[in-house]
Amino acid sequence: MKAEAMSFFEWQIRFPSDEACAQFLAERRWPNGFICPQCGHDKAHLITLRSLYPCAGCRHPVSVTAGTIFHSTKVPLRKWFWAIDWISSDKGGISTLRLSKLLAISWPTAHRMLRKWRLAMGHRDSLYWLSEWWELDDALVGGQRAGKRGRGAERKPPIWVACEDRGERAGFLAMEAVSQVTHPHVADFAQRRLRPQHTVFTDALPALGRLQDCHIHCPRVTPPEQASQWLPWVHVAIANLKRFILGTDHGVSKAYWQAYLNEFYYRFNRRFWGPQLPSRLLNLCVDHAPIPLS
């Protein structure tokens, strides 16, 4: 599906019912018409209530949600599709409680839906590499309760923040929660997310010394009040992340910290495509493999 720019009104017209949503999924799965995976027959009729296409040849029930994030869902497809527009269009994100009220579903169900979206967002952007010139720093943001500030802060998991420097604006962003800020952790993050032999700007944190093994490392001893001048885009991202966390669930437990980071930097990396975000997220939900949650 092309990433179309649609208002919520247009989105409702496009997906007014569970049947319309199921039809969209069927067209994505079988662009040239239905084909039964069991017998190869090309005729079937939709059972809307269960989003199934029983094959007219062998009667094998084929689900249009199979192989997608919606696999085995008990939530009506229309609620999924409308929620995709809500969470994509709200720049500040949406809390679990608000989503549960908007969809008239339980809090645990809304929580599972958001977890699936956030895991898919993180997986999609983990496939991209940062290149050319980029900034890297560690940060301590969030936590459910106030505590000590700065490195060594209590109850606040450290995160790596890497951002491409494109001169007049920030480029692609990557964020990852870690247990500690150490040589092995920074080496692992850099190996997975940052292209080798490119220039990286950092502060003089000793743990970052390993970057010189594979990159052109430019560290600088930076007083706290000057950090935002040496690493401007990283600090813009960190400031925006703090506002994002306060605007959604007002504090994040350690178990779900990476999921919130996934949503934040997925949005950040698509900030210039605002009207297309719902379509892009819907495409991600269709293309991504099922995400089983305990």
ROKOLKOL-800907 format. One record per residue (C-alpha): residue number from 1; z, y, x; residue in three letters. Coordinates in steps of 0.1 Angstrom, whole numbers, plus 5000, padded with zeros to 4 digits. Last residue first. Layout:
BEGIN
<atom nr="NUM" w="Z" v="Y" u="X" rest="ALA"/>
...
***
This chain:
BEGIN
<atom nr="294" w="5274" v="4865" u="5029" rest="SER"/>
<atom nr="293" w="5240" v="4883" u="5031" rest="LEU"/>
<atom nr="292" w="5206" v="4868" u="5032" rest="PRO"/>
<atom nr="291" w="5178" v="4892" u="5042" rest="ILE"/>
<atom nr="290" w="5144" v="4881" u="5030" rest="PRO"/>
<atom nr="289" w="5115" v="4889" u="5054" rest="ALA"/>
<atom nr="288" w="5103" v="4925" u="5055" rest="HIS"/>
<atom nr="287" w="5068" v="4934" u="5042" rest="ASP"/>
<atom nr="286" w="5078" v="4941" u="5006" rest="VAL"/>
<atom nr="285" w="5109" v="4961" u="5014" rest="CYS"/>
<atom nr="284" w="5091" v="4980" u="5042" rest="LEU"/>
<atom nr="283" w="5063" v="4989" u="5018" rest="ASN"/>
<atom nr="282" w="5089" v="5002" u="4994" rest="LEU"/>
<atom nr="281" w="5105" v="5023" u="5022" rest="LEU"/>
<atom nr="280" w="5071" v="5038" u="5030" rest="ARG"/>
<atom nr="279" w="5064" v="5046" u="4994" rest="SER"/>
<atom nr="278" w="5098" v="5063" u="4989" rest="PRO"/>
<atom nr="277" w="5094" v="5082" u="5022" rest="LEU"/>
<atom nr="276" w="5060" v="5097" u="5015" rest="GLN"/>
<atom nr="275" w="5072" v="5130" u="5001" rest="PRO"/>
<atom nr="274" w="5094" v="5135" u="5032" rest="GLY"/>
<atom nr="273" w="5069" v="5127" u="5059" rest="TRP"/>
<atom nr="272" w="5081" v="5152" u="5085" rest="PHE"/>
<atom nr="271" w="5116" v="5137" u="5086" rest="ARG"/>
<atom nr="270" w="5103" v="5102" u="5093" rest="ARG"/>
<atom nr="269" w="5121" v="5096" u="5126" rest="ASN"/>
<atom nr="268" w="5152" v="5113" u="5112" rest="PHE"/>
<atom nr="267" w="5152" v="5091" u="5081" rest="ARG"/>
<atom nr="266" w="5151" v="5058" u="5102" rest="TYR"/>
<atom nr="265" w="5177" v="5075" u="5125" rest="TYR"/>
<atom nr="264" w="5202" v="5079" u="5097" rest="PHE"/>
<atom nr="263" w="5196" v="5046" u="5079" rest="GLU"/>
<atom nr="262" w="5200" v="5025" u="5111" rest="ASN"/>
<atom nr="261" w="5231" v="5045" u="5121" rest="LEU"/>
<atom nr="260" w="5246" v="5037" u="5088" rest="TYR"/>
<atom nr="259" w="5239" v="5000" u="5093" rest="ALA"/>
<atom nr="258" w="5253" v="5002" u="5129" rest="GLN"/>
<atom nr="257" w="5287" v="5014" u="5116" rest="TRP"/>
<atom nr="256" w="5291" v="4987" u="5090" rest="TYR"/>
<atom nr="255" w="5318" v="4966" u="5106" rest="ALA"/>
<atom nr="254" w="5335" v="4996" u="5122" rest="LYS"/>
<atom nr="253" w="5343" v="5012" u="5089" rest="SER"/>
<atom nr="252" w="5325" v="5044" u="5079" rest="VAL"/>
<atom nr="251" w="5339" v="5077" u="5068" rest="GLY"/>
<atom nr="250" w="5331" v="5101" u="5040" rest="HIS"/>
<atom nr="249" w="5308" v="5076" u="5021" rest="ASP"/>
<atom nr="248" w="5276" v="5097" u="5021" rest="THR"/>
<atom nr="247" w="5279" v="5134" u="5030" rest="GLY"/>
<atom nr="246" w="5305" v="5130" u="5057" rest="LEU"/>
<atom nr="245" w="5283" v="5104" u="5075" rest="ILE"/>
<atom nr="244" w="5252" v="5126" u="5072" rest="PHE"/>
<atom nr="243" w="5270" v="5157" u="5085" rest="ARG"/>
<atom nr="242" w="5282" v="5138" u="5116" rest="LYS"/>
<atom nr="241" w="5247" v="5124" u="5121" rest="LEU"/>
<atom nr="240" w="5231" v="5159" u="5120" rest="ASN"/>
<atom nr="239" w="5255" v="5170" u="5148" rest="ALA"/>
<atom nr="238" w="5246" v="5139" u="5168" rest="ILE"/>
<atom nr="237" w="5209" v="5144" u="5164" rest="ALA"/>
<atom nr="236" w="5211" v="5181" u="5175" rest="VAL"/>
<atom nr="235" w="5232" v="5169" u="5204" rest="HIS"/>
<atom nr="234" w="5206" v="5144" u="5215" rest="VAL"/>
<atom nr="233" w="5179" v="5171" u="5211" rest="TRP"/>
<atom nr="232" w="5196" v="5197" u="5233" rest="PRO"/>
<atom nr="231" w="5206" v="5175" u="5263" rest="LEU"/>
<atom nr="230" w="5212" v="5201" u="5291" rest="TRP"/>
<atom nr="229" w="5219" v="5230" u="5267" rest="GLN"/>
<atom nr="228" w="5240" v="5209" u="5243" rest="SER"/>
<atom nr="227" w="5261" v="5197" u="5272" rest="ALA"/>
<atom nr="226" w="5270" v="5233" u="5283" rest="GLN"/>
<atom nr="225" w="5304" v="5236" u="5266" rest="GLU"/>
<atom nr="224" w="5314" v="5201" u="5277" rest="PRO"/>
<atom nr="223" w="5308" v="5209" u="5314" rest="PRO"/>
<atom nr="222" w="5277" v="5190" u="5327" rest="THR"/>
<atom nr="221" w="5274" v="5171" u="5359" rest="VAL"/>
<atom nr="220" w="5237" v="5163" u="5358" rest="ARG"/>
<atom nr="219" w="5217" v="5131" u="5358" rest="PRO"/>
<atom nr="218" w="5179" v="5129" u="5362" rest="CYS"/>
<atom nr="217" w="5169" v="5092" u="5363" rest="HIS"/>
<atom nr="216" w="5133" v="5083" u="5369" rest="ILE"/>
<atom nr="215" w="5136" v="5048" u="5353" rest="HIS"/>
<atom nr="214" w="5139" v="5011" u="5362" rest="CYS"/>
<atom nr="213" w="5168" v="5009" u="5387" rest="ASP"/>
<atom nr="212" w="5177" v="5046" u="5383" rest="GLN"/>
<atom nr="211" w="5191" v="5037" u="5348" rest="LEU"/>
<atom nr="210" w="5220" v="5018" u="5365" rest="ARG"/>
<atom nr="209" w="5238" v="5051" u="5371" rest="GLY"/>
<atom nr="208" w="5245" v="5056" u="5334" rest="LEU"/>
<atom nr="207" w="5279" v="5040" u="5336" rest="ALA"/>
<atom nr="206" w="5290" v="5067" u="5360" rest="PRO"/>
<atom nr="205" w="5287" v="5094" u="5334" rest="LEU"/>
<atom nr="204" w="5268" v="5123" u="5351" rest="ALA"/>
<atom nr="203" w="5250" v="5137" u="5320" rest="ASP"/>
<atom nr="202" w="5216" v="5123" u="5311" rest="THR"/>
<atom nr="201" w="5179" v="5131" u="5314" rest="PHE"/>
<atom nr="200" w="5155" v="5102" u="5314" rest="VAL"/>
<atom nr="199" w="5120" v="5103" u="5330" rest="THR"/>
<atom nr="198" w="5097" v="5073" u="5325" rest="HIS"/>
<atom nr="197" w="5093" v="5043" u="5348" rest="GLN"/>
<atom nr="196" w="5104" v="5018" u="5321" rest="PRO"/>
<atom nr="195" w="5099" v="5023" u="5284" rest="ARG"/>
<atom nr="194" w="5132" v="5027" u="5266" rest="LEU"/>
<atom nr="193" w="5145" v="5006" u="5237" rest="ARG"/>
<atom nr="192" w="5152" v="4971" u="5248" rest="ARG"/>
<atom nr="191" w="5157" v="4975" u="5286" rest="GLN"/>
<atom nr="190" w="5176" v="5008" u="5280" rest="ALA"/>
<atom nr="189" w="5201" v="4993" u="5256" rest="PHE"/>
<atom nr="188" w="5208" v="4963" u="5279" rest="ASP"/>
<atom nr="187" w="5212" v="4985" u="5310" rest="ALA"/>
<atom nr="186" w="5235" v="5008" u="5290" rest="VAL"/>
<atom nr="185" w="5257" v="4980" u="5279" rest="HIS"/>
<atom nr="184" w="5258" v="4962" u="5313" rest="PRO"/>
<atom nr="183" w="5269" v="4995" u="5331" rest="HIS"/>
<atom nr="182" w="5296" v="5003" u="5305" rest="THR"/>
<atom nr="181" w="5303" v="5024" u="5274" rest="VAL"/>
<atom nr="180" w="5322" v="4998" u="5253" rest="GLN"/>
<atom nr="179" w="5319" v="4980" u="5220" rest="SER"/>
<atom nr="178" w="5284" v="4994" u="5212" rest="VAL"/>
<atom nr="177" w="5268" v="5012" u="5183" rest="ALA"/>
<atom nr="176" w="5231" v="5019" u="5187" rest="GLU"/>
<atom nr="175" w="5209" v="5049" u="5181" rest="MET"/>
<atom nr="174" w="5172" v="5056" u="5187" rest="ALA"/>
<atom nr="173" w="5153" v="5088" u="5180" rest="LEU"/>
<atom nr="172" w="5116" v="5095" u="5182" rest="PHE"/>
<atom nr="171" w="5106" v="5131" u="5191" rest="GLY"/>
<atom nr="170" w="5127" v="5162" u="5191" rest="ALA"/>
<atom nr="169" w="5109" v="5196" u="5190" rest="ARG"/>
<atom nr="168" w="5096" v="5224" u="5211" rest="GLU"/>
<atom nr="167" w="5093" v="5203" u="5242" rest="GLY"/>
<atom nr="166" w="5087" v="5168" u="5231" rest="ARG"/>
<atom nr="165" w="5120" v="5153" u="5243" rest="ASP"/>
<atom nr="164" w="5124" v="5118" u="5230" rest="GLU"/>
<atom nr="163" w="5158" v="5110" u="5218" rest="CYS"/>
<atom nr="162" w="5184" v="5084" u="5229" rest="ALA"/>
<atom nr="161" w="5219" v="5082" u="5214" rest="VAL"/>
<atom nr="160" w="5242" v="5054" u="5225" rest="TRP"/>
<atom nr="159" w="5272" v="5048" u="5203" rest="ILE"/>
<atom nr="158" w="5310" v="5046" u="5209" rest="PRO"/>
<atom nr="157" w="5331" v="5031" u="5181" rest="PRO"/>
<atom nr="156" w="5358" v="5056" u="5167" rest="LYS"/>
<atom nr="155" w="5392" v="5040" u="5160" rest="ARG"/>
<atom nr="154" w="5408" v="5058" u="5189" rest="GLU"/>
<atom nr="153" w="5390" v="5083" u="5211" rest="ALA"/>
<atom nr="152" w="5386" v="5072" u="5247" rest="GLY"/>
<atom nr="151" w="5358" v="5096" u="5252" rest="ARG"/>
<atom nr="150" w="5363" v="5127" u="5230" rest="GLY"/>
<atom nr="149" w="5387" v="5133" u="5202" rest="ARG"/>
<atom nr="148" w="5419" v="5115" u="5193" rest="LYS"/>
<atom nr="147" w="5422" v="5105" u="5157" rest="GLY"/>
<atom nr="146" w="5411" v="5112" u="5121" rest="ALA"/>
<atom nr="145" w="5407" v="5082" u="5099" rest="ARG"/>
<atom nr="144" w="5377" v="5062" u="5086" rest="GLN"/>
<atom nr="143" w="5357" v="5064" u="5118" rest="GLY"/>
<atom nr="142" w="5329" v="5088" u="5124" rest="GLY"/>
<atom nr="141" w="5313" v="5099" u="5157" rest="VAL"/>
<atom nr="140" w="5319" v="5091" u="5193" rest="LEU"/>
<atom nr="139" w="5289" v="5098" u="5215" rest="ALA"/>
<atom nr="138" w="5270" v="5085" u="5245" rest="ASP"/>
<atom nr="137" w="5240" v="5103" u="5260" rest="ASP"/>
<atom nr="136" w="5203" v="5098" u="5266" rest="LEU"/>
<atom nr="135" w="5175" v="5123" u="5267" rest="GLU"/>
<atom nr="134" w="5138" v="5115" u="5269" rest="TRP"/>
<atom nr="133" w="5106" v="5123" u="5287" rest="TRP"/>
<atom nr="132" w="5076" v="5099" u="5283" rest="GLU"/>
<atom nr="131" w="5084" v="5070" u="5261" rest="SER"/>
<atom nr="130" w="5108" v="5056" u="5234" rest="LEU"/>
<atom nr="129" w="5098" v="5021" u="5223" rest="TRP"/>
<atom nr="128" w="5094" v="5010" u="5187" rest="TYR"/>
<atom nr="127" w="5103" v="4976" u="5173" rest="LEU"/>
<atom nr="126" w="5139" v="4986" u="5168" rest="SER"/>
<atom nr="125" w="5126" v="5010" u="5142" rest="ASP"/>
<atom nr="124" w="5116" v="4983" u="5117" rest="ARG"/>
<atom nr="123" w="5148" v="4962" u="5124" rest="HIS"/>
<atom nr="122" w="5171" v="4992" u="5118" rest="GLY"/>
<atom nr="121" w="5154" v="5001" u="5085" rest="MET"/>
<atom nr="120" w="5155" v="4964" u="5073" rest="ALA"/>
<atom nr="119" w="5193" v="4963" u="5080" rest="LEU"/>
<atom nr="118" w="5198" v="4996" u="5062" rest="ARG"/>
<atom nr="117" w="5179" v="4984" u="5031" rest="TRP"/>
<atom nr="116" w="5197" v="4951" u="5029" rest="LYS"/>
<atom nr="115" w="5231" v="4968" u="5034" rest="ARG"/>
<atom nr="114" w="5223" v="4993" u="5006" rest="LEU"/>
<atom nr="113" w="5215" v="4965" u="4982" rest="MET"/>
<atom nr="112" w="5246" v="4946" u="4991" rest="ARG"/>
<atom nr="111" w="5268" v="4977" u="4985" rest="HIS"/>
<atom nr="110" w="5251" v="4984" u="4951" rest="ALA"/>
<atom nr="109" w="5260" v="4948" u="4941" rest="THR"/>
<atom nr="108" w="5296" v="4951" u="4954" rest="PRO"/>
<atom nr="107" w="5300" v="4984" u="4934" rest="TRP"/>
<atom nr="106" w="5288" v="4968" u="4901" rest="SER"/>
<atom nr="105" w="5256" v="4980" u="4884" rest="ILE"/>
<atom nr="104" w="5249" v="5008" u="4860" rest="ALA"/>
<atom nr="103" w="5220" v="5019" u="4883" rest="LEU"/>
<atom nr="102" w="5231" v="5056" u="4887" rest="LEU"/>
<atom nr="101" w="5268" v="5046" u="4887" rest="LYS"/>
<atom nr="100" w="5264" v="5019" u="4914" rest="SER"/>
<atom nr="99" w="5243" v="5042" u="4935" rest="LEU"/>
<atom nr="98" w="5270" v="5069" u="4933" rest="ARG"/>
<atom nr="97" w="5297" v="5045" u="4944" rest="LEU"/>
<atom nr="96" w="5276" v="5031" u="4973" rest="THR"/>
<atom nr="95" w="5269" v="5066" u="4986" rest="SER"/>
<atom nr="94" w="5235" v="5082" u="4988" rest="ILE"/>
<atom nr="93" w="5218" v="5097" u="5017" rest="GLY"/>
<atom nr="92" w="5220" v="5134" u="5027" rest="GLY"/>
<atom nr="91" w="5182" v="5139" u="5025" rest="LYS"/>
<atom nr="90" w="5181" v="5125" u="4990" rest="ASP"/>
<atom nr="89" w="5144" v="5115" u="4984" rest="SER"/>
<atom nr="88" w="5146" v="5081" u="5001" rest="SER"/>
<atom nr="87" w="5178" v="5070" u="4984" rest="ILE"/>
<atom nr="86" w="5166" v="5080" u="4949" rest="TRP"/>
<atom nr="85" w="5130" v="5066" u="4953" rest="ASP"/>
<atom nr="84" w="5142" v="5032" u="4965" rest="ILE"/>
<atom nr="83" w="5168" v="5032" u="4937" rest="ALA"/>
<atom nr="82" w="5139" v="5035" u="4912" rest="TRP"/>
<atom nr="81" w="5122" v="5004" u="4927" rest="PHE"/>
<atom nr="80" w="5154" v="4983" u="4928" rest="TRP"/>
<atom nr="79" w="5164" v="4992" u="4893" rest="LYS"/>
<atom nr="78" w="5128" v="4984" u="4881" rest="ARG"/>
<atom nr="77" w="5131" v="4950" u="4898" rest="LEU"/>
<atom nr="76" w="5160" v="4940" u="4877" rest="PRO"/>
<atom nr="75" w="5190" v="4930" u="4898" rest="VAL"/>
<atom nr="74" w="5194" v="4892" u="4900" rest="LYS"/>
<atom nr="73" w="5176" v="4891" u="4933" rest="THR"/>
<atom nr="72" w="5163" v="4857" u="4946" rest="SER"/>
<atom nr="71" w="5140" v="4875" u="4971" rest="HIS"/>
<atom nr="70" w="5139" v="4913" u="4967" rest="PHE"/>
<atom nr="69" w="5139" v="4919" u="5005" rest="ILE"/>
<atom nr="68" w="5105" v="4901" u="5005" rest="THR"/>
<atom nr="67" w="5092" v="4866" u="5013" rest="GLY"/>
<atom nr="66" w="5095" v="4854" u="4977" rest="ALA"/>
<atom nr="65" w="5097" v="4883" u="4952" rest="THR"/>
<atom nr="64" w="5065" v="4874" u="4934" rest="VAL"/>
<atom nr="63" w="5080" v="4840" u="4927" rest="SER"/>
<atom nr="62" w="5056" v="4810" u="4923" rest="VAL"/>
<atom nr="61" w="5066" v="4784" u="4897" rest="PRO"/>
<atom nr="60" w="5046" v="4752" u="4903" rest="HIS"/>
<atom nr="59" w="5029" v="4743" u="4869" rest="ARG"/>
<atom nr="58" w="5003" v="4722" u="4887" rest="CYS"/>
<atom nr="57" w="4971" v="4739" u="4874" rest="GLY"/>
<atom nr="56" w="4983" v="4769" u="4854" rest="ALA"/>
<atom nr="55" w="5006" v="4779" u="4882" rest="CYS"/>
<atom nr="54" w="5038" v="4794" u="4870" rest="PRO"/>
<atom nr="53" w="5039" v="4830" u="4881" rest="TYR"/>
<atom nr="52" w="5076" v="4841" u="4882" rest="LEU"/>
<atom nr="51" w="5093" v="4875" u="4881" rest="SER"/>
<atom nr="50" w="5122" v="4859" u="4862" rest="ARG"/>
<atom nr="49" w="5122" v="4881" u="4830" rest="LEU"/>
<atom nr="48" w="5085" v="4889" u="4835" rest="THR"/>
<atom nr="47" w="5071" v="4854" u="4833" rest="ILE"/>
<atom nr="46" w="5036" v="4862" u="4847" rest="LEU"/>
<atom nr="45" w="5007" v="4839" u="4838" rest="HIS"/>
<atom nr="44" w="4988" v="4818" u="4864" rest="ALA"/>
<atom nr="43" w="4953" v="4809" u="4873" rest="LYS"/>
<atom nr="42" w="4937" v="4805" u="4908" rest="ASP"/>
<atom nr="41" w="4946" v="4769" u="4917" rest="HIS"/>
<atom nr="40" w="4952" v="4763" u="4954" rest="GLY"/>
<atom nr="39" w="4974" v="4733" u="4948" rest="CYS"/>
<atom nr="38" w="5008" v="4742" u="4962" rest="GLN"/>
<atom nr="37" w="5004" v="4778" u="4975" rest="PRO"/>
<atom nr="36" w="4988" v="4787" u="4941" rest="CYS"/>
<atom nr="35" w="4963" v="4815" u="4946" rest="ILE"/>
<atom nr="34" w="4964" v="4847" u="4925" rest="PHE"/>
<atom nr="33" w="4938" v="4873" u="4930" rest="GLY"/>
<atom nr="32" w="4921" v="4890" u="4960" rest="ASN"/>
<atom nr="31" w="4951" v="4913" u="4968" rest="PRO"/>
<atom nr="30" w="4975" v="4883" u="4963" rest="TRP"/>
<atom nr="29" w="5009" v="4893" u="4977" rest="ARG"/>
<atom nr="28" w="5004" v="4931" u="4974" rest="ARG"/>
<atom nr="27" w="4989" v="4927" u="4939" rest="GLU"/>
<atom nr="26" w="5017" v="4903" u="4929" rest="ALA"/>
<atom nr="25" w="5043" v="4928" u="4941" rest="LEU"/>
<atom nr="24" w="5027" v="4956" u="4921" rest="PHE"/>
<atom nr="23" w="5026" v="4933" u="4890" rest="GLN"/>
<atom nr="22" w="5063" v="4926" u="4894" rest="ALA"/>
<atom nr="21" w="5070" v="4963" u="4894" rest="CYS"/>
<atom nr="20" w="5049" v="4969" u="4863" rest="ALA"/>
<atom nr="19" w="5066" v="4940" u="4846" rest="GLU"/>
<atom nr="18" w="5100" v="4953" u="4855" rest="ASP"/>
<atom nr="17" w="5091" v="4985" u="4837" rest="SER"/>
<atom nr="16" w="5081" v="5021" u="4842" rest="PRO"/>
<atom nr="15" w="5069" v="5018" u="4878" rest="PHE"/>
<atom nr="14" w="5039" v="5042" u="4883" rest="ARG"/>
<atom nr="13" w="5052" v="5066" u="4855" rest="ILE"/>
<atom nr="12" w="5087" v="5065" u="4870" rest="GLN"/>
<atom nr="11" w="5073" v="5072" u="4905" rest="TRP"/>
<atom nr="10" w="5053" v="5102" u="4891" rest="GLU"/>
<atom nr="9" w="5085" v="5116" u="4877" rest="PHE"/>
<atom nr="8" w="5103" v="5110" u="4909" rest="PHE"/>
<atom nr="7" w="5076" v="5129" u="4928" rest="SER"/>
<atom nr="6" w="5050" v="5110" u="4947" rest="MET"/>
<atom nr="5" w="5035" v="5112" u="4982" rest="ALA"/>
<atom nr="4" w="5015" v="5080" u="4988" rest="GLU"/>
<atom nr="3" w="5021" v="5057" u="5018" rest="ALA"/>
<atom nr="2" w="4991" v="5034" u="5013" rest="LYS"/>
<atom nr="1" w="5000" v="5000" u="5000" rest="MET"/>
***
